[in-house]
């Protein structure tokens, strides 16, 4: 375990102790999958409960809230949505997630202040820490070579926020490495190496191992490849393989 991870765990423990001692709610910044996994690994030792939310269902980068919350678990998080749009659609470049993230961080803000970014055409919608939304609106003027306007308090357009395509894969056994190999068209050996490299997460927690069996509704994330939802085993093929339904995020 490296020193950075140990320091992170100590920070989580301190937030939990303060939330418990003061009887209040305290929040982390937006956590990566590795950071969420580190938090999950010490969950049983924390004096106060915690929950995770990134601004909408399906977000990968999520804040941790420590303390006893009443009502809806998603209420109260200090998260706002900013919309980044080109001043002129006609002359705007085709911008990517990396372009928008780079522009936001170029304003001098740390990565933990920025959550997921959804790109829709030449527009982007970013989940950010609420106090910083007006700052981004006032500061962000360009993404790449494209002049943009940034608006706080935005609403993501109607429709599926994170698009997922349904597909069928056939596996010899219900193991994570088999599913990942089929979902991302890898060999079983390459899929197994992803576990050794600690790049596989299930619902935000580091996967226990390649032989683990997922449960229906689990979100399986593989850093560098993407993520998918394990939906169900729908049957068996004539060759005796399991027919599995998944939804892969695109």
TACOR-V734436 format. One record per backbone hydrogen bond with DSSP energy under -1.0 kcal/mol. CO is the residue of the C=O (numbers start at 1). NH is the residue of the N-H. Records with the same first field share a line. If there is no record, write none. Layout:
CO = NH / NH
//
This chain:
2 = 6
3 = 7
4 = 8
5 = 9
6 = 10
7 = 11
8 = 12
9 = 13
10 = 14
11 = 15
12 = 16
13 = 17
14 = 18
15 = 19
16 = 20
17 = 21
18 = 22
19 = 23 / 24
26 = 66
31 = 62
32 = 36
33 = 37
34 = 38
35 = 39
36 = 40
37 = 41
39 = 42
40 = 43
42 = 45
43 = 46
49 = 67
51 = 65
53 = 63
56 = 59
62 = 31
63 = 53
64 = 28
65 = 51
66 = 26
72 = 75
77 = 79
78 = 130
80 = 128
81 = 154
82 = 126
83 = 151
84 = 124
85 = 149
96 = 100
97 = 101
98 = 102
99 = 103
100 = 104
101 = 105
102 = 106
104 = 107
105 = 108
110 = 113
111 = 114
112 = 30
113 = 129
116 = 127
118 = 125
120 = 123
123 = 120
124 = 84
125 = 118
126 = 82
127 = 115
128 = 80
129 = 132
130 = 133
132 = 136
133 = 137
134 = 138
135 = 139
136 = 140
141 = 148
143 = 146
146 = 143
147 = 87
149 = 85
151 = 83
163 = 250
165 = 248
167 = 246
169 = 244
171 = 242
173 = 175
175 = 179
176 = 180
177 = 181
178 = 182
179 = 183
180 = 184
181 = 186
187 = 191
188 = 192
189 = 193
192 = 196
193 = 197
194 = 199
195 = 198
199 = 223
200 = 207
201 = 221
202 = 205
205 = 202
209 = 212
210 = 177
212 = 176
215 = 218
218 = 230
219 = 203
220 = 228
221 = 201
222 = 225 / 226
226 = 222
227 = 249
228 = 220
229 = 247
230 = 217
232 = 245
235 = 243
237 = 240
241 = 237
242 = 171
243 = 234
244 = 169
245 = 231 / 232
246 = 167
247 = 229
248 = 165
//
